[in-house]
Amino acid sequence: MRHVTGGLLLALFVSACKTTTPVVQQTPPKPVILTLGNKTFTTDDFFQSFTKNQLSADSAQRTDIKEYFDLYTNLKLKVLAAEAEGHDTTEAFREEMATYRKQLAQSYLTDKLQVESLAAEAYQRMQQDVNAQHILISVSEDAPPADTLAAYQKIGSLRQQALAGTDFAQLARDNSQDMATAKTGGNLGFVPVFDVVYPLETAIYTTPVGSISQPVRTRFGYHLIKVNSRRPSRGRARVAHILVRISPGADEAGQKAAQDRIDAAYARLQKGDSFELVCREVSDDATSKTNGGVLPIFEPGRWVPAFEDATFSLIKPGDYSKPVRTNYGWHIIKLIERRGIDPYTTLAPSLRQRVTTDSRAELLRQATVQRLHKEYPVDEVKTLLDVALTKADSSLLRGQWRYTEPLDPALQGKTLVTVARQPYTVNQFFAYVRQRQQPQRNPALASNPATQTDRPVSGSPVVAMHRLYDRFVGDQLMATEEANLDKKSPEFRALMSEIRDGVLLSQMMEQNVWDRSMSDSTGQRLYFEQNKAKYRFPERAVATIVIAPTDSLLKQATTLFSSRPPYQLRRSAAPLAFTKNQTTLTPQLRENLFDVLVVMSRNPDYVVEVSGSHDPSEADTVSASRIRNVVSYLQKNGIALSRIMEKDYQGARPGVARDDQRNVTFQYFSHSKEDAVRVLNSRFAASGNQPALTITEGVFAEGTNPYLDAINQWKVGTTTLHRDNKAIAVIISRIEPARAKTFAEARGTVINEYQAQLEKQWLAQLKQTYPVKVNEQEIQRLVK
């Protein structure tokens, strides 16, 4: 044995001395920083995980290398345990990982520079508002070449007429096949970014004012654009409105009645009534009247022009317009706030999301597919493709195409195209077509239903089939690239590894820690008893803290809260007007009473006071009957009797006109301090100020609230403070002495700590199963 070994060593030495044999350079092994059982982890893998964590974590949560190494070790121990139990081989795990992979791959398949460029372009376009008209000549994207050419020639002829001086609006009325805009001369108004398909948007934002664009092809046909004007962006606005609707078929008397109502509402505002009060009593917009008429924030192009013009003519928050007529009726508009366009750094994430989901997504996809065509060979069998395309018929245009297997012998199982050396058969392509086919949509200018046309479309089944074939090949290229991402992108590979570990970690924590800690009531109780001394409440104050901008507003609030609930909100509903001796609810009175029902349904802490009286010529029982019928209506519609208070004046109310004595009136109260604060704030805002009253209720220990900490000695009662130009009232209703917590009070903390104990015990077991060996030299090298 020694002889053989010696001979081998000699042979190796001799061969090493020969200059004719090249020396093979071997890559040195990567240094190992951690060994768990027989599994090793390299320094590179650990450091990559550490640096990624540091970059993505909040600065307050970052750890040093030694701390992170402990976390890394514990994670890998848990993952090893999951693998040993086969968690990484289950069908559920594979499906979950496939979903994560698909989601993550999307960002790697899309050109990030192109996404950023489109997002920046959209932001730049948002800086201006563009008013435009258009003409559409419809032609399907699946149209045969002759139809496409005819549409192109038609739009070209119209362009020449427009350039020669023919009125563009008249050309649109006579020729445009966008039925929604043709009757208005093709008017699009001010077109916001993302509101129309991307090619059309580009034409609108790049055509000079007064000019006619070149023909623009979209999936709906050919367009001409005329740009009428540009202006700097008005930004966005939030408004409240009072609406008096006008029925489309209203006669002259009906229109006059609507105008009288809005004029009366405007007169009340001029006299000093709050906008919110008038809105609740007058507005016909049921969705906004209960919150003072406030509408979602909007940008130009989203509302009818008259409404927008009135909105953006208001200067200061709190200003309101004169009555404005739109196709919905009459409005009075109050400005709440004006906002400019946010900085690009703020909007960039949402813009990137939008450009990858709107019509620009197809542009991004096409760029990716073109790039992949250069990386992966695509070989199609042209003669076979021509035969396959002939199998399409008109049912494909309706999204109802079918085929039967086996196919014709000339097609069955034959390779139609090879992508990256992977063959795909005619059968696979036909299955794809059947799954992806869609009935042709009627052309639509945008997602806005108001711009859709009812014009039917037609096309060539062969062209439609060929478009799906191109899509099929593109999908296979994308799938090929996705399958190769692990090899091509170390970052993708590392992220997928982290996701895999995270999924396995979650499963193991659920099994060994979380479920056990939640279900093991005996273990929870035992842990509590062993650590009972540390579960204590310090001395605490049960308090309400009210912060107001002025002493007067603070006084209103503290006076209100000094009474027992329910608190009077000074918020009322429109009265029900009865005729002489009438007690029954007419359909009109029921409709008016419905508003009370809505308010009570939406505000569960509300209580309503129903008050009735009668004029001197009516019997005493009349007011009681009116109240009873109103209360009965509310009860039958789900309002509990405990939420209704009755008040019968049993005669005339002081200071009320004779006809108004027959009214049933409503006054709202609430058991909630928050409701009272909202009402106080609305009155404060009505005077031109921003709502600023806030209220905080709770049980506070020392050090948990700065205003309570400012009081030297806690005692029951109200203490007033002044800080930062604010008036503060600290209302202490009770002092809770220090005491031990019960198990029920400590249970949340106990479970968290019990989980930590279980995890620690589990990790100790894992370290027995997978002995931990640390390369301290590598750690010290990284620390330096």
ABEGO torsion letter per residue (X at the ends): XAAAAAAAAAAAAAAAABAABBBBBBBBBBBBABBBEABBBBAAAAAAAAAAAAAABBAAABBBAAAAAAAAAAAAAAAAAAAAAGAAABAAAAAAAAAAAAAAAAAAABBAAAAAAAAAAAAAAAABBBBBBBBBBBBBAABBAAAAAAAAAAAAAAAAAAAAGBBAAAAAAAABABAAAAAAGGBAEBBBBGABBAAAAAAAAABBBGBBBBBBBBAAEBBBBBBABBBBBAEBBBBBBBBBBBBAABBAAAAAAAAAAAAAAAAAAAAGBBAAAAAAAABABAAAAAAGGBBBBBBBGABBAAAAAAAAABABBGBBBBBBBBAAEBBBBBBABBBBBBBAAAAAAAAAAAAAABAAAAAAAAAAAAAAAAABBBBBBAAAAAAAAAABBAAAAAGABBBBOBBBAAABGBBABBBGGBBBBAAAAAAAAAAABBBBBBBBABABAAABBABBBBBBAAAAAAAAAAAAAAAAAAAAAAAAAAAABAAAAAAAAAAAAAAAAAAAAAAAAAAAAAABAAAAAAAAAAAAAABBBBBBBBBBBBBBABAAAAAAAAAAAABBOBBBAGBBBBBBBBBBGBABBBAAAAAAAAAAAAAAAABAABBBBBBBBBBAABBAAAAAAAAAAAAAAAAAAGBBAAABBBBBAGEBBBGBBAAAAABBBBBBBBABAAAAAAAAAAAAAAAGBBBABBBBBEBBBBGABAAAAABABBBBEBBBBBBGGBBBBBBBABBBBBBBBBAAAAAAAAAAAAAAAAAAAAAAAAAAABBBBBBAAAAAAAAX
